[in-house]
Amino acid sequence: MKDQIFVFSKDVEAEQAAQGVTRKVLAYTDEVMCVENHFQEGAIGALHHHPHTQITYVVSGEFEFTVAGEKRIVKAGDSMLKKDGIEHGCVCLKEGILLDIFSPMREDFV
C-alpha cells in the first residue's frame, strides 16, 4: 500500500509472521511504515534487531517485552521505543494487537 493516502484494513490480506502471529502492512512510504500485528496468547516475537527505529503501540492484550535486556509487562495504551540496532522481542500473555511504526520502511515486509 505504498504511497496510498487511504489504506483500509479489509483490503489488506494478513500474512503469517510467526507461529500464532499474523501481520498486515498498512500505509507506508520510503520514510515510514505502519504494521498491524495480531498475536494469539502464548505467541512469541523472537528476540531480534534491525536497522530501523521502531515504535510499538499496544492496541489490545498483554505482552511481556524485552527491550535492550530489560523486561516489562505492557498493556493496551502502552508504547515502546526501539532505536535501530536494539535487540527486542515479546511473549503474548493475553491475545492482542500491536501496532508498529518503522522508520525507514521495512523493505523485507513487502
Secondary structure, DSSP 8 states (H G I E B T S, - for coil): -BT-S---GGGS--EEEETTEEEEEEEE-SS-EEEEEEE-TT-EEEEE--SSEEEEEEEEEEEEEEETTEEEEEETT-EEEE-TT--EEEEEEEEEEEEEEEES--GGG-
